[in-house]
Amino acid sequence: MMSLIKTTLMLLLLQAGASHAADLLQPCRVDGFEQQVQCGQLLRPLNPAEAGGKQITIHFIILPAQDKAKVAEPVFLLAGGPGQSAINVARWMQVLFEKLQRRHDLVFIDQRGTGKSFALNCVEENDLNAIGDAEYAVRAARKCQAELEKLIDLRWFTTSLAMQDLDAVRAALAYNKINLIGVSYGTRAALEYERQFPAHVQRMVLDGVVQPEQMFTGGDMQQALTQLFSDCARDERCRQAYPTLPQDWKKLLASLPRTTQLTHPRLGYSQSAKVGREDVLGWVAQVLYSPVNSAALPRAIMQALQNNFNPLLALSGAGNLPNPGSIAYGMHFSVVCAEEYPPRGQPVVDDFSVLQTSLYANVCAHWPHGPVAPEFYHVPVSQSAVLLLSGGIDPVTPPYHAQQVARELGTRVRQIVLEHSGHGMLQQACLADVATNFIDANTDQQALDVDASCVRQIPRPSAWIAPLLPTGRQP
């Protein structure tokens, strides 16, 4: 009799939870989707210690499972950055995980400080003299900070608080266990969610793993550029076209600053501008994210040596319109300054590290630092299966970061590496399907043993070499 009463009470509680979850959701239209999706919002305290204080609204959308035989565990997709809006990249993620949506709800939450959840946006300039200017970037960050501090306390936008928001959404939607897919910074967020709420994690897929203590100093960026030079030297066509590429790169840096004519990649106007060392390092850093763009980097370096910096500027994407993956830099600095500054461990000294460290050190010296628990920097042994994805020439999260996290997570981990891929593996080869099968597997062991034979190592894209003119010379 007592057992029957408990069962009845449990069913009533589940029904009440489902009813409350339905009340949170409304049909809505979101950019990128032809059909309606479900939108919801949840009020959360800005500072958890002041439940009656200032509140912020956390916005989220759900793409419901399409099959009638859906499973109870949804998939929460965590965006990168820090500073990306998950809702803004939802359409791109849905295309990747169309098969996953057949049986799972897909949930996208705009993390506090991004998208519709009180975005901490900073104004971006179209002035060519501002593009890549490190000193300008610091001034712009301080101006942005002053404007945002008129609106809100910037200390309360850390990863730990954001994951408490995520769990509040989970509970409000009456989900028990959830799957997490994190990309780049989203992997750090997923690890923090599992640290705080391990009982609610079914499985995790982490793409481009960011360690909790990792600081983007630039050391990995330097290694990616060095690898590009080495790969060029091993390729006959590239070696013949660019026989002294490492020396040419050093010569270019040593020749800066230079005054040149820059053409805005999007707006098309030209003006005289001074190009400095920080500009070139910043542009190259952006190019290295993509192996396809990196294929044109040797040519762009040679053009820059001839005082034509426009190919490098265009390859970097500088000056482009904000896109769905754009960063809310106020939130970005609130997270990085709280969690990565002052740096932990010995700083790396190289061209990119000096640039990155100088920029963030100058910004973070003034940016408000939110509280971060010491436990944040420790990855506990995982009670659920975890799939780690890494690109061998990723300039910010190369495989050794995932290997370190794997050692801490324990035995329920599998890592897949594409040796010649950059940042973001889920869009490569068939890895989205592998991730789908990993999440759909009946047991953790079956998930870890998921068939990944469809994954093929792909070569680095061949270096771009300008065609010869009728005179036999390159343009």
N, C-alpha and C positions, 0 to 999 in steps of 0.2 A: 504494500500500500504506500509506504514511504517513498519507494522507488518511483511509483507512478506519479506521486505528487511532485517529486523533483523533476521528472521528465516533463510534466505539464507546465511547471513554472519556467523551465528552460525554454520550451517552445513559445510560451507567452512573451518571454524576454526577447527572444529572437524576432518574433513578429513585431514587437514594439520597436526594436532597433531598426528593422527594415522599414517600418512606417515612418520613423523619424528621418531615416536616410532619404526616403522619397520626398519628404517635405523640404529637404535642403536643395533639391535639384529642380531646374526649370529648363525646358527646351530653349535653345538659343542658336544664334548664328555666330560663327567664328571665321575670320579670314582664312582662306585656303580650303575650306570645306564647303562642298555644294549642299550637303545635307545638314540638317540640324544636329547638334550635339547636346549633351546635358551640361549645364553650367551650375556651379554652386559657389557659395562663399561662407566663410566662417570667421566670426570675430575672435581675435586673440589678443591677450594683453601684450603691449609692447615690452614691458619689463615683467617677467613672471612673478617677481616678488611684490608687484603692485597690481593685484588682480582687479582692483577697482579703479586703476589709473587709466592712462591713455590706451586705447585699443586700435589695432590695425585690422583691416579686412584681408583675409587670405582667400584668393580666388583660385578656382580649379575647374577643370572640365573632365568629363568622362566620355569616352567613346565606348558604348556598350558592346559586349560580346554579341556576335552575330548569330551563333548557333543556339538552338533551344537547349541543347545539352551542354550548357556553359558550366564552367567549374567555379567554385566559390572564391578561389584566390585570384585577385586582380593583379595587374602589373603596373607599378608606379614607375614612371620614367623621369629621371633626374637630369636636369640640364647642366651644361658646363659653365665655364667662365673663370671664377665666379662672377655672376651678373647676368647670365642668360635667362630669358623667359621661357619656361617649359611650354607654356601655351603657344608661344610664337613658333616654336619648332615642332609642334604636335603633328602638323600635316606631314612633314618630312619623316618623322618617326613612324607615323601610321603606314606610310608607303613601305618602309622597311619591315614592319611587323604586321602586315596584312594577315598572314597566317595565324599569328599569335592572337589577333583580335577575334578569330572565329570562336574561341572558347573562353577568352579572358576579357574582362573590362580593362581598358587602358586608361590610366589616370594621370593627368598632368597638372601639377600644382605650381603656380607661380610663387617661388620662394619669396619670403619677405624681402622687400627692397628691389624686386624685379617685376616686370610686366605690369599686371593689374594690381599687384599686391604692394601698393605704395612704392612704386619704382623710384629709386634714387638715381635719377638720370642727370648727367652733366651735359652741357651744351658742347657740341662738336663744331670746330671751325673748318671753313673751306679755304682759308688763306694758305697759299703755298708756303709762305714763310713759317707757318705753324706746323706743317706736316713733318713729323719726326723730330721736332725741336725739343730736346729733353728739358731745357730750362722753361720753355713755354708750357710743357706738360705739367711741370711742378706748379707754375703760376696758375694754370687752369684748374688744377686739382684744388688748390687753396681757395680759389674763387668759388668753385663748386661747393666745397665744404662750407664756406660762409653762407651761401644761399640755402643749402639743405639744413643747416643748423637752425635756421629761422623756423623750420617746419617740424623738426623731429630730433630726438636724441639719437645720434649715430652709433652709440655703443651697442644697441640691441639688435644687431643684424648678423650675429655669428652663425656658424654652421650648426652648432648644438641647439640653439633656439629654433632654427629653421626646421630641424628634425623633430623637435617637440611639436611644432605646428603640423608637420606631416602626420605624426601619430594622432594628433587631435582630429585631423581630417579622416584618417583611417577609422577611428572609433566612431565618429559621427556618421560615417557611411556604413557602419555595422559590418565591416570586414574584420575577420579574425587574423588570418595570416595573409601576407602580401609578398609578391615577388618584386624585386628592385632591379632596374636596369639603369646604371649610372654611366655617364660619358664624361671623361676628363675630370674636372672638379666635381662632377656628380658622383664619381667613384668615392671621393673623400666623404661626401655627404652620405652615401649609402653605408660606408663603413661606420660612420658615426651613428647612423640610425640603428645598425645592428648592435653597436656597443651599448646604446641606451635601451633598446627594445628587442632583445634577441628572441623573445618568445613569439614575436609577431612576424618573423622573417621566414618565408618559405624557401626561396632561393635568390641568389644574386648573380647578375652579369655585370662585370666591371670592365669598361672599355677605355684604355689609356689610364692606367692606375696612378692616382696621386696619393702618396703617403701622407698621413696626417701631419707629419713634421716637415714635409717637403717644402722647400722654398724655391721659387723659380728664379734662381740666381743667374742662369745663363750657361752654366757649365755643360749641360746637355745640348744646348744650342751650339756651342763651340765644337762639341764632339760630332754633331750632325754635319756641320760644315766641313770639318776635317775628313769625315767619311766620304762626303761628296767629292772632295779633291782626290782622295785615294781611289775611289771608284772610277773617276775620270782617267786617272793615270793607268788603270788596268784595262781600259777600253781603248782599242786602237784608234777609232775615229775621233773620240774625244781628246785623246792624247795628242794626236796630230794637229787638231784644230786649236787646242789650248795647252801647249807643251809646258808652259811655265805658270800654270794657274795659281798655285799657292804663293809664288813670288809676286805675281801680278796683284793678288789680293792685298798682300802686305804693302806693295807699292801704292795701291789705291788709298789705303788708310793713311799712309804716311803723307800723301799729297793733299790731305784735307786740312782746313776747309778750302773750298773753291767757290768762286762765283760763276754761275751758269744760268742758262735759260731753261726754266722748267715749264712744262705744259700740264695743266691740271688734267688728270686722267678722265674725269667725268665731265667737267664743265668746259674744257677745251681751250680756255684762255691761257696765255703765256705771260710770264713775267720773269725778271731777273731775280735770282734768289741765291743766298749763300748756303751751300750744302756742307754740313759738318760731319765729323766722325760719328756722332750720335745718330744723325739722320740715316747714314748708310747702314750702320749696324741694326737700327730699328727696322729698316726696309728688308734687309736680308733675313732678319729673324722671322718676319711674316712669310717670306717666300718659302722658307725651309719647312713650314708646316705641310706643304703639299709636294710630294715627289714629282708630280707633273709640272708644277711651276718651277721646281728646282732644276728641272732639265734645261730651262732657259737661263738659269743663273750664271753659268760661265760666260755666255754671250753678253749678258747684262753687265757683268763685271768688266769685260773688255771694252764695252761701249762707255762705261763710266770713266775708265782710264782716259778715254778720248774726250772727256767732258760732256758726254751725253748721258745724263742720269735718268732720262725719261723711261727707258725700258725697265730699269730697276724700280722706279717709282710706280709704274703701272702694274708690274708683277706683284708688288707688295699689297695692292688693293687700297693704298692710302688715298683718301679723298673720295672714296665711294659713298653712295647713299647708305644710310643705316639699313641693315638687312634683318631677316627674322632671327639671326643668331647674334645680333648686336648686344653689346654689354652695357649694363647700368653701372657706370663706373663708381658712383657713390657707394653702392652695395659692394662692389669689387674691393674698394679700399677698406671698407668697414670689416670685411672678412680677412683680407690679407694682412692688414695692419694689426688686427687682434691676434691672429693665429700664427703668423710667420715672422713678426718683428717684436723684439729684437731676434735676429737669426739664432737658430739652435745649431751648434757645432761650428766647425772651422769653415770660414768663407772660401769659396773657390775664386781664384784670381785669373781671369782671362778677359778678352775684349767684351764679350757679351755680359759676363758676370758683373764687371765694373759698371757697365751701363745700367743694368737692371737694379743692382744694389743701390747705386746712387739715386735713381729715380724713386724707388720705394722708400729708401731711408729718408729722403727729403720730404716726401709726402707723409710718411707715417710718423715723423717727428712731431707733427701737429694734429694728425687725424685722431679722433677719439678711439681708445682701445676698449673693447668690450671684454668682460670676464671670460676666461677660458680655463676649464678644469684641467689639472695635470693629467687626468685619465684620458683626456681627448687624444693625447699623443701615443696611446698604447692600443694596438689592435688585439682584441681578445680572440681566443680560439673560437672558431665559428662552429655553431651547432647545426648549420645548414650548408648545402652544397654551393660552391662559388666557382664561377667561370671567369677567368682573367684573360683579356685580349690585349695584345701589345704589337706595336709596329717597330721593326728593328731599326729604322732610321727616324723614328719619332724624335723631334728636337726638344720636347718638353717632358714626355713620360715614356722614355725608352724601357725595354723589358726588365732591366734590373730593379726598377721600382716595384713592378708586379712580383718579381721573385722574392724581394724582401717581405712584401705583404703576405705572400703565400706561405713563407716560413712561419709567420706569426699566426696566420689563420689556422694552421694545422693540416690535417690529412684530407679534409673534404674540399680539396681545391684542384682545379685543372687549369693550366695555362696554355694558350695557343699563341704562337708568335709568327707573324708574317715578316720575314727578314728585310724585305725591300719596300715596306709600306711605312707611311708617316703617321700622323695623328688622327685617330678615328678609324677603328677596324670594322665596325658593324656594316659599313657600306662597301666593304671589300669582299670579293669572291662570294661565298655562300654563307658567310659568318652569321648573318641575320637568321638564316634557316637553322644553323647549328644552335644558336641561342634559343630559338623557338623550341627546338626539340629538347634542349637542356631543361627548359622550364616545364615543358609538358611531360617529361619522363615521370613514371609512376613512383620511383624511389630515388633517393639521393645517389645510390650507387649506379643506377641506370643513367642518371643525369651525368655523373662523372665519366661514365663509359660511352657517352653519346658519340655516334659515328661522325667523325670530322674528316673522312676521306675525301669529301668534295673540296676541301680546302687545298689549293695548290699554291706553292711558292711562285710568286710572279717576279720578273726581273725589274730592276730600276728602269724607269723610262729613259730612253736614250737622250743624250745631251743634244740640244738643238744647235744645229750648225747652219749658218746663213748660206743660201744657194749662191753660186758664183755668178757674177755678171759676165756678159759676153767678153769682157776684157780679161777674164780669168781672175778678177779680184772680187773680194767680198764687199757688199754694200756697207 
